[in-house]
Amino acid sequence: MNNTIFVLVDVQERLANVIDQNEAIIRETHRLISGLKTLEIPILWLEQYPKGLGPTCEPLKSELTGYSEPIEKREFSGYLQPAFVEALEKSGRKRVIVAGMESHVCVYQTVKDLLKEGYRVEIVADCIGSRTAENRKVGIKKMMALGAQITSVETLLFELLETSLHPKFREISNLIK
């Protein structure tokens, strides 16, 4: 667990409005962020040109504010933003959990670069999306072909706990119910 960091990619108002299954993705992402905060996992969040795409969606923005600050970017890959690379390197963590929008553009390009730089990357399938279901599938397939692992909110949170004896088990279990 002490080697894990979470990266949220571009879950922003104007983009989210046109994403297939956007309400479910935002709901699951909120659950994921709540669980990761409970487990004290560091979080980095990216915003693609917020002046044009708006800020990160609620309730995610409220959940993240004060925990960390968004990193603004114009590049599709978060890894091309020096502030992101600096924050990631400063964390010292090599297992990167990724969620966000869009699966086949910014999420894919960020994951591709993270893998190229030697990070172990896992994508949270129920927390990524694209404007179409087909583009979401394409993004997931491309990321897996490059070596990314796929997970889900429940799988990841219970994997981080490892045991029902974990002091945070009840909190995480209640979050999942």
N, C-alpha and C positions, 0 to 999 in steps of 0.2 A: 504494500500500500504506500510505503514511503518513497516509491519510485514513480508514482502515478501523478499525472497532471491532466486536467480537462481543458479542451479548447472548443469554444462555441464560435461557429462561423456564421456571421451575417443573418441572424434571425431578426430581421428588421421589418418595420411596419409596412412599407410600400411593397416590399418583396414578398413578405409572408401572405399578403392578401391574395396573391395569384398562385400560391403553392398548393398543389394537390394534397388533400388531407391536412391542411394547415392547422386546424383546431386540434386534431389528435397529436400532431407533432409538437405543437406548443405545450399541450397538456403533459405529454410524456417528458418533454425537455424540462419542464418546471419540476416534475417529480424527480428527475435525474439530478438537477442542480440542488434541490433540497437535500437529497440523500448524500451527495458529494460534500456539501457544506457540513452536514451532520458528521461525516467521517473526516472532515478537515482536509479534504483534497484541494490543492490549489487550482484556481480557475483563471484562464485567460480568455477574453472574448474580443472578437473582431467585429468591426463594422465597416462595410463597404460603402464608401462615399455617403456618409449619413446626411449630408446636405441634400442629396437627391433621393436616397432611399429611406430616409427617416431614421430615428433611433431604434434600438433594440425593442422588440415587442414587450408589452406588459403581459403577464406578470413577471416575465424574466428579468426585465430591467430593474424592477424593484428588488427582486431576489438577489441580484448581482451587485447593485449599488452599495458601496461601502465595503464589499468583500474584495472587489478588484475594480479596475476602471477599464472602459473599452479602449481598444487600440484601433485607431482609424487607419484605413488603407484604401488605395485605389487599384492596387494590383489584385488579380484574381487569387493568387496564392498568398496566404498570410505570411509564408516564409520569406517572401520578398520584401516584407516590411521590417526594417532594422529594429524597430522598437519591439516587435514580436519576438524576433530571434534573440534579442538581448534578454527579454523577460523569461523566455524559455530556457536559455542557457543558465541564467541566474538561478533558476529553480533547481538545476542539477538533476532533473527527472528525465528518464529516458522512455517511459511508457506513456504514450499520449493517447488519450481517449478523445475522439472527435465526434461532434454533432453539428448540424446546421443546414444551411441552404446556399446554393443549390447543389445537390448531390453530384451532378455531372460538370460543374464549373468550379466554383470557389472551394467547395469541400474537396472535390477530387484533386485540384491542383495543389491545395495545401497538404493533403495526405501524400501525394506524389513526392513533393519536396521533403517532407518529414522523413519518409522512408529512404529517400536518396541520401539524407544526412545521417542515417543510422538509427533513427528512432523506431521503437516498436509501436505500431499504430493499431488502434482498434476503433472501428466505426460503430456507433450505436444506431442500429437499423431503424428503430422506432422513433428516432430523433433526427432523421435527415429526410429532406424532401426536395422535389423539383416541381416545376410547373406542370409537368406531365408524369404519369406513373412510369412510362417507358424511359424517360430521361433519368428518373430516379434509379431504375434497374440498371441502366447503362453505367451510371456513376458507380454504383455498388460493385458491379462486375469488374470494371476497370480497376477500382481500388483493391479488390481481392486478388486480381491477377498480378498486381504489383507486390503483393505480400501483406496487405492489411488484413487483420482479423475482423470478423463481424461479431457483434454482441447485441444484447438488448438491455433495457434499463434494469429489469429484474435480475437477469443473469449477472450483469456487472456489479450491482450493489451487493448481491449475496456472495459473489466471488471475492469482493473486497473484504467482506466480513469474515469469511472462511469458516465460521462456527457460530452456533446459536449461543455460545458462551461469551461472545464478543460483547463488551459493555454497551455498545450502540445497537445491538440486535433488535431490541424491542422497538426503538425509534424507527429503524429502517423497515421492520416488519409492518408497523402501523402505516407507514408511508406507502407501502406496496398494496395494502388491502383496499 
